[in-house]
């Protein structure tokens, strides 16, 4: 496999995510995060999301709650990191930095995640938020610890082992 392509594990993962078959974590469900609707593109080390901001996450009219920006961003940089994993790997967030450069308005918000650096045990990922006018709204930086899937997701690793037998 070329390091410019999704691994077989990640191809299957993103196919399930986009068609709604992915067992979405309870936290994402509770927050109303909809990767099945908002994830528009995925490739090795890159994701593109479009979030239709209707104002239901505002802390004041026309201004999104910063905690929502951080929560959605954590998901996006996590999916970006997931796109750069090899078969049998998973990850966990070590650090998440959210810089809101200007208030996030209502309307279509485009968020692009990209892999900055990927080593054997760590990844650095960024995401940029832009409004419909192309204005830069936020930059998110995350450090991810890359581990064996059996260490971080023993339930998934066991299922994969059974299905390959």
C-alpha positions in Angstrom: 0.0 0.0 0.0 1.3 3.4 -0.9 1.3 5.9 2.0 -0.8 8.2 -0.2 -3.8 5.9 -0.1 -6.2 4.8 2.6 -5.5 1.4 4.1 -8.1 -1.3 3.6 -9.2 -0.9 7.2 -9.7 2.8 6.7 -11.5 2.4 3.4 -14.0 0.1 5.1 -14.3 2.5 8.1 -15.0 5.6 6.0 -17.5 3.7 3.8 -19.4 2.7 7.0 -19.2 6.2 8.3 -20.5 7.8 5.1 -23.4 5.4 4.6 -24.6 5.6 8.2 -23.6 2.0 9.2 -20.8 3.2 11.6 -21.8 2.8 15.2 -21.4 6.4 16.1 -20.0 7.1 19.7 -22.6 8.2 22.2 -20.8 11.5 22.7 -21.1 12.4 19.0 -24.8 11.5 19.0 -25.4 13.6 22.1 -23.6 16.6 20.5 -25.5 16.2 17.2 -22.4 15.8 15.2 -23.3 14.2 11.8 -20.3 12.9 9.9 -22.6 10.8 7.7 -24.0 14.1 6.3 -21.1 16.6 6.8 -18.1 14.6 5.6 -17.7 15.5 1.9 -14.3 14.2 1.0 -11.7 11.9 2.6 -8.3 10.9 1.3 -5.0 10.0 2.9 -4.3 12.7 5.5 -7.1 15.0 4.4 -10.8 15.5 5.2 -13.3 18.1 4.1 -16.5 18.8 6.0 -19.3 21.1 5.3 -21.4 22.1 8.3 -24.7 23.9 7.6 -24.7 26.2 10.6 -28.4 27.0 11.3 -27.7 28.9 14.5 -28.7 26.1 16.8 -25.2 26.0 18.3 -25.0 29.8 19.0 -24.1 31.3 22.3 -25.3 34.7 21.0 -27.1 35.4 17.8 -24.7 34.8 14.9 -21.9 33.5 17.1 -21.2 29.8 17.7 -20.4 28.5 21.1 -16.6 28.0 21.3 -17.1 24.6 23.1 -19.0 23.4 20.0 -16.2 24.6 17.7 -13.7 22.5 19.8 -16.0 19.5 20.0 -16.7 19.3 16.2 -13.0 20.1 15.5 -11.9 17.2 17.7 -14.0 14.9 15.6 -12.7 16.3 12.3 -9.0 16.2 13.3 -9.6 12.7 14.6 -11.1 11.5 11.3 -8.2 13.2 9.5 -5.8 11.2 11.6 -7.9 8.0 11.0 -7.4 8.5 7.3 -3.6 8.1 7.7 -3.6 4.9 9.8 -2.3 1.6 8.7 -4.2 -1.6 9.2 -4.2 -2.6 12.9 -3.6 0.9 14.2 -5.8 3.4 16.1 -5.1 6.6 17.9 -6.1 8.8 20.9 -5.9 12.6 21.3 -3.0 13.8 23.4 -3.6 17.5 22.9 -6.2 19.7 21.2 -5.7 23.4 20.7 -8.5 25.5 19.4 -7.9 29.1 18.1 -11.0 31.0 17.2 -9.9 33.8 15.0 -13.3 35.5 14.5 -16.8 34.7 15.5 -18.3 31.7 13.6 -21.4 33.0 11.8 -24.5 31.2 10.5 -24.3 29.7 7.0 -22.3 27.0 5.4 -19.0 26.5 7.2 -16.2 24.5 5.4 -13.7 22.7 7.6 -10.6 21.1 6.1 -8.5 18.8 8.1 -5.0 17.9 7.0 -2.2 15.7 8.3 0.9 17.8 9.1 3.2 15.1 10.3 2.9 11.3 10.8 5.5 9.3 12.6 5.4 5.8 14.0 3.8 6.7 17.3 2.5 10.3 16.9 0.6 12.4 14.4 0.1 16.1 14.1 -3.1 17.3 12.5 -4.6 20.7 11.8 -8.0 21.9 10.6 -9.1 25.3 9.3 -12.7 26.7 9.5 -13.9 29.1 6.7 -17.2 30.8 6.1 -19.1 31.2 2.9 -16.9 34.3 2.0 -13.7 32.3 2.5 -12.8 34.1 5.7 -10.5 32.1 8.0 -12.5 31.6 11.3 -10.5 29.1 13.3 -7.4 26.9 13.3 -7.3 23.7 15.3 -4.1 21.7 16.0 -4.1 18.3 17.6 -1.4 15.8 18.6 -2.5 12.2 18.3 -0.9 9.1 19.9 -0.8 6.2 17.4 -1.0 2.7 18.9 -1.9 -0.8 18.1 -5.7 -1.1 17.8 -5.7 -4.0 20.3 -4.4 -1.5 22.9 -7.0 1.2 22.3 -9.9 -0.7 20.8 -9.8 -4.3 21.9 -13.4 -4.8 21.0 -12.8 -3.8 17.4 -9.5 -5.7 17.1 -11.3 -8.9 18.3 -14.1 -8.4 15.7 -11.6 -7.9 13.0 -9.7 -11.0 14.0 -12.9 -13.1 13.9 -13.9 -11.8 10.5 -10.5 -12.6 9.0 -10.6 -16.2 10.1 
